[in-house]
Amino acid sequence: MDLNNLNAFIAVAESGSFSEAGERLHLTQPAVSKRIASLEQQLETRLFDRIGREISLTESGRALLPRAYQVKDALADTRRALANLNGEIAGKLILATSHHIGLHRLPPILRNFTRLYPKVSLDIRFLDSEAAYEEVLQGRVELGIITLAPEASPLIQASPVWDDPLDFVAAPEHPLAMSEQISLADVAAHPAVFPGGNTFTHHIVRGLFEAQQLTPNIAMSTNYLETIKMMVSIGIAWSVLPRTMLDDQVVRLPLPGIHLKRRLGYIVHTERTHSNAAKAFMKLLNDLHV
């Protein structure tokens, strides 16, 4: 089976478009169509239904897709294993990280890594932690530096690097901030701007309220912590933010006995051979945790 044809199949299946697949593979649309036709001829089955402009996988196509990923991943894994034999730290390292970690935690590590290993080409993808987790799980990214999931898949190895304390915050003029002492029930009665419902941070915070049989008044939500901070700073809602983001625009709410934190760290796939470059990057991260 021709690997180029298999890559074309994966690209069309993921994008749902021959033209987008061509852009991803740096091919013309006719060239992509030719590769798909060749694969269909070789397998003696249709892989895509084409109805108007809509493209969807046939039953055969759906059966082939996970096997195509397995072939592609096995080949990539073999290449990494062979490249590792010479001990050189070089080549391409694909890593994914959240915007918050990329802005507030990674710059000195990236600076040190590029100084120590100039032959490594870094491909850094800024994604929500949850999306980065899936990219590692699917084998499309070698290393994810993210907010760690409360529970991880058996296929994911998670290593904590930083404890990230979370504080309840509001604008200085917010009624909650002007009280000397408040309870979680008091906080729940006021509108909040929350991290998106799909985020690990959302589940951590919501779990705190549920443990006390409370329901927060979520007026709006977003995945971007900088946006949350802005919304809090103008006084329309309270929220929870990493302590590293606090300044004179927002203040900690006086909630005695409430200690909330999330763990930040890196994840890798347990069944993937790690490149020398990934191992070197992980060592730098591990040295921070010592």
Buried (B, 14 or more C-beta within 10 A) or exposed (E): EEEEBBBBBBBBBBBBBBEBBBBBBEBEBEBBBBBBEBBBEEBEBBBBEEEEEEBEBBEBBEEBBEEBBEBBBEEBBEEBEEBBEEEEBBBEBBBBBBBBBBBBBBEEBBEEBEEEBEEBEBEEBBBBBBBBBBBBBEBBBBBBBBBBBEEBBEEBBBBEBBEBEBBBBBBEEBEBBEEEEBBBEBBBEBEBBBBBEEBBBBBBBBEBBEEEEBEBBBBBBBBBBEEBBBBBBEBBBBBBBBEBBBEEBBBEBBBEEBEBBBBBBBBBBEEBBBBBBBEBBBEBBEEEEE
